[in-house]
């Protein structure tokens, strides 16, 4: 499901497929994007708001965020661990759903504790798969 808030361990791993297939449902076509080597624009699951329990845990810092990214589905099941992150610039917004409907979603920036290696950053953000 992209992420899982684990209240017992106080952690939340976040898994992002950077370049999403055009064939997936519009309700999961999130516009996640690395803005630079230390910042990702990230979206929660659709049908969530800042009042949702899991979103509250993420934005309040109650759980440690661990960011994992893979370039696209051609990378298989392997994700790169980018490290711990903190949230900022959290906002309720909407995204297109099925049949022209709009779905609530929360957009935020994730600031990584440490910058991504330049080579990995270029690999993840490039459109051409090697």
Residue frames as qw, qx, qy, qz and C-alpha x, y, z in Angstrom:
[[0.000, 0.880, 0.475, 0.000, 0.00, 0.00, 0.00],
 [0.339, 0.771, -0.059, 0.536, 2.97, 2.33, -0.30],
 [0.048, 0.478, -0.553, 0.681, 3.44, 2.92, 3.42],
 [0.678, -0.425, -0.596, -0.061, 2.54, 1.40, 6.75],
 [0.225, -0.655, 0.366, -0.621, 2.28, 3.23, 10.05],
 [0.710, -0.160, -0.666, 0.165, 3.39, 0.76, 12.72],
 [0.379, -0.791, 0.059, -0.477, 2.27, 2.24, 16.02],
 [0.904, -0.417, -0.030, 0.091, 3.89, -0.54, 18.06],
 [0.777, -0.013, 0.053, 0.627, 7.41, 0.02, 16.70],
 [0.091, -0.851, -0.069, 0.512, 6.95, 3.76, 16.10],
 [0.267, -0.298, 0.593, 0.698, 8.03, 3.48, 12.48],
 [0.630, 0.631, 0.294, -0.344, 6.56, 4.10, 9.05],
 [0.432, -0.152, 0.639, 0.618, 8.34, 2.69, 5.99],
 [0.482, 0.702, 0.104, -0.514, 7.35, 4.54, 2.81],
 [0.555, -0.007, 0.696, 0.457, 7.79, 2.80, -0.55],
 [0.373, 0.737, 0.008, -0.564, 7.67, 4.88, -3.75],
 [0.667, 0.268, 0.538, 0.440, 7.77, 3.68, -7.34],
 [0.149, -0.494, 0.091, 0.851, 9.25, 6.80, -8.93],
 [0.300, 0.223, -0.502, -0.780, 8.15, 6.36, -12.55],
 [0.559, 0.175, 0.694, -0.419, 4.68, 4.84, -12.48],
 [0.239, 0.190, 0.839, 0.450, 3.18, 2.84, -15.31],
 [0.301, 0.023, -0.189, -0.934, 0.58, 4.66, -17.40],
 [0.514, -0.175, -0.747, -0.383, -1.57, 1.57, -17.07],
 [0.233, -0.249, -0.789, 0.511, -2.26, 1.84, -13.34],
 [0.110, -0.777, -0.618, -0.045, -5.49, 3.27, -11.97],
 [0.135, 0.689, 0.004, 0.712, -5.71, 7.07, -11.84],
 [0.594, -0.755, -0.066, -0.269, -6.49, 6.80, -8.12],
 [0.803, -0.476, 0.146, 0.328, -2.90, 5.66, -7.49],
 [0.615, 0.539, 0.088, 0.569, -1.09, 7.89, -10.02],
 [0.418, -0.839, -0.117, 0.329, 0.57, 9.95, -7.29],
 [0.458, 0.828, -0.111, 0.306, 2.86, 12.79, -8.42],
 [0.720, -0.612, 0.134, 0.299, 5.68, 11.85, -6.03],
 [0.607, 0.712, -0.091, 0.340, 8.88, 13.58, -7.10],
 [0.673, -0.353, -0.087, 0.644, 12.42, 14.10, -5.90],
 [0.137, 0.984, 0.117, 0.001, 12.83, 17.88, -5.92],
 [0.215, 0.792, -0.543, 0.179, 16.54, 17.66, -5.14],
 [0.570, 0.217, -0.768, 0.197, 18.94, 15.28, -3.38],
 [0.084, 0.011, -0.748, 0.658, 17.38, 15.93, 0.04],
 [0.410, 0.227, 0.354, -0.809, 13.67, 16.57, -0.67],
 [0.000, -0.219, -0.896, -0.386, 10.79, 14.52, -2.02],
 [0.516, -0.023, 0.035, -0.856, 7.27, 15.77, -2.73],
 [0.109, -0.042, -0.993, 0.024, 5.13, 12.91, -1.49],
 [0.578, -0.209, -0.173, -0.770, 1.42, 12.04, -1.39],
 [0.436, -0.101, 0.797, -0.404, -0.40, 9.83, 1.08],
 [0.154, 0.304, 0.915, 0.216, -2.91, 7.26, -0.09],
 [0.249, -0.316, -0.336, -0.852, -6.03, 8.77, -1.60],
 [0.588, -0.574, -0.462, -0.334, -9.11, 9.23, 0.58],
 [0.614, -0.376, -0.399, 0.568, -6.93, 10.60, 3.40],
 [0.002, 0.904, 0.054, 0.425, -6.84, 14.07, 4.99],
 [0.219, 0.487, -0.559, 0.634, -4.66, 15.71, 7.62],
 [0.607, -0.381, 0.310, -0.625, -7.31, 14.60, 10.14],
 [0.915, 0.055, -0.377, -0.135, -6.77, 10.89, 9.33],
 [0.771, -0.606, 0.192, 0.025, -5.17, 8.93, 12.18],
 [0.866, 0.032, 0.195, 0.459, -2.31, 7.54, 10.08],
 [0.387, 0.705, 0.059, 0.591, -1.56, 10.95, 8.55],
 [0.401, -0.873, 0.095, -0.261, -1.55, 12.53, 12.01],
 [0.859, -0.402, 0.207, 0.241, 1.09, 10.00, 13.12],
 [0.725, 0.337, 0.189, 0.571, 3.22, 10.82, 10.07],
 [0.201, 0.764, 0.055, 0.611, 3.06, 14.61, 10.27],
 [0.529, -0.823, 0.041, -0.201, 3.34, 14.85, 14.05],
 [0.256, 0.632, -0.688, 0.246, 6.64, 12.97, 14.13],
 [0.765, -0.350, 0.385, -0.379, 5.13, 10.22, 16.29],
 [0.944, 0.083, 0.293, 0.129, 6.65, 7.64, 13.93],
 [0.287, -0.569, 0.524, 0.565, 10.09, 7.54, 12.32],
 [0.728, 0.621, 0.056, -0.285, 9.76, 7.77, 8.52],
 [0.493, -0.348, 0.679, 0.418, 12.02, 5.55, 6.40],
 [0.569, 0.654, -0.068, -0.494, 11.96, 6.27, 2.65],
 [0.559, -0.086, 0.756, 0.330, 12.51, 3.53, 0.05],
 [0.496, 0.664, -0.076, -0.555, 12.38, 4.23, -3.71],
 [0.616, 0.041, 0.676, 0.403, 12.63, 2.20, -6.89],
 [0.007, -0.252, 0.395, 0.884, 12.91, 3.75, -10.33],
 [0.645, 0.127, -0.248, -0.711, 10.06, 1.80, -11.96],
 [0.905, -0.097, 0.276, -0.309, 8.47, -1.63, -12.06],
 [0.791, 0.488, -0.360, 0.078, 11.26, -2.88, -14.35],
 [0.031, 0.607, -0.668, 0.429, 13.46, -2.76, -11.22],
 [0.567, -0.155, -0.808, 0.031, 11.45, -5.67, -9.86],
 [0.587, -0.699, -0.404, -0.056, 10.83, -5.78, -6.13],
 [0.641, -0.168, -0.230, 0.713, 14.12, -4.13, -5.05],
 [0.061, -0.966, -0.174, -0.183, 13.95, -0.66, -3.51],
 [0.482, 0.352, -0.341, 0.726, 16.80, 1.70, -2.58],
 [0.451, -0.712, -0.443, 0.306, 16.81, 2.88, 1.02],
 [0.272, 0.707, 0.025, 0.652, 17.14, 6.68, 0.97],
 [0.295, 0.094, -0.568, 0.763, 17.11, 7.08, 4.74],
 [0.121, -0.589, -0.664, 0.444, 15.09, 8.76, 7.44],
 [0.077, 0.438, 0.334, 0.831, 12.88, 11.72, 6.63],
 [0.001, -0.441, -0.549, 0.710, 10.80, 14.44, 8.29],
 [0.217, 0.678, 0.636, 0.298, 7.69, 16.14, 6.98],
 [0.074, -0.430, -0.129, 0.891, 7.00, 19.79, 6.20],
 [0.279, 0.218, -0.327, -0.877, 4.65, 21.89, 4.06],
 [0.125, 0.255, 0.958, -0.034, 1.73, 19.52, 4.67],
 [0.364, 0.194, -0.043, -0.910, -1.48, 20.36, 2.81],
 [0.553, 0.354, 0.729, -0.196, -4.83, 18.74, 2.10],
 [0.233, 0.403, -0.458, -0.757, -5.44, 18.56, -1.65],
 [0.824, 0.285, 0.357, -0.335, -7.22, 16.45, -4.27],
 [0.127, -0.343, 0.794, 0.486, -6.22, 14.13, -7.09],
 [0.636, 0.165, -0.380, -0.651, -8.16, 12.71, -10.03],
 [0.537, -0.086, 0.806, -0.234, -9.96, 9.46, -9.35],
 [0.235, 0.211, 0.879, 0.357, -12.07, 7.23, -11.55],
 [0.108, 0.675, 0.691, 0.236, -14.87, 8.61, -13.73],
 [0.130, 0.652, 0.110, 0.738, -13.83, 12.26, -13.33],
 [0.590, -0.773, -0.223, -0.060, -14.26, 12.29, -9.56],
 [0.238, 0.672, -0.483, 0.509, -11.69, 13.90, -7.29],
 [0.810, -0.366, -0.436, 0.141, -10.29, 12.20, -4.20],
 [0.319, -0.911, 0.226, -0.133, -8.84, 13.79, -1.08],
 [0.870, 0.102, -0.219, 0.430, -5.12, 13.22, -0.54],
 [0.393, -0.888, 0.080, 0.226, -2.41, 14.84, 1.59],
 [0.679, 0.589, -0.138, 0.415, 0.65, 16.36, -0.10],
 [0.511, -0.834, 0.147, 0.147, 3.83, 17.10, 1.81],
 [0.467, 0.703, -0.511, 0.166, 7.57, 17.39, 1.48],
 [0.919, -0.360, -0.022, 0.159, 9.83, 14.78, 2.99],
 [0.120, 0.873, -0.454, 0.134, 13.23, 16.14, 4.02],
 [0.920, 0.048, -0.343, 0.182, 15.86, 13.43, 4.09],
 [0.637, -0.735, 0.098, 0.211, 18.27, 13.32, 7.01],
 [0.450, -0.446, 0.527, 0.567, 21.17, 12.78, 4.57],
 [0.458, 0.590, -0.281, -0.602, 21.43, 13.69, 0.86],
 [0.931, 0.243, 0.272, -0.025, 21.01, 10.97, -1.76],
 [0.554, -0.284, 0.519, 0.586, 24.20, 9.97, -3.59],
 [0.262, 0.570, -0.240, -0.741, 24.44, 11.98, -6.85],
 [0.139, 0.173, -0.877, -0.427, 24.62, 8.86, -9.05],
 [0.047, 0.369, 0.915, -0.159, 21.56, 7.31, -7.43],
 [0.213, 0.619, 0.298, -0.694, 19.67, 10.61, -7.67],
 [0.261, 0.455, -0.492, -0.695, 20.41, 10.87, -11.42],
 [0.079, -0.019, -0.974, -0.212, 19.44, 7.22, -11.95],
 [0.111, 0.468, 0.800, -0.359, 16.11, 7.52, -10.14],
 [0.227, 0.683, 0.208, -0.662, 15.09, 10.79, -11.78],
 [0.080, 0.333, -0.647, -0.682, 16.13, 9.94, -15.37],
 [0.749, 0.250, 0.126, -0.601, 13.31, 8.77, -17.66],
 [0.710, 0.413, -0.538, -0.191, 15.33, 6.18, -19.60],
 [0.873, -0.384, 0.290, -0.088, 15.76, 2.76, -17.96],
 [0.071, 0.662, -0.726, -0.173, 19.21, 1.20, -18.37]]
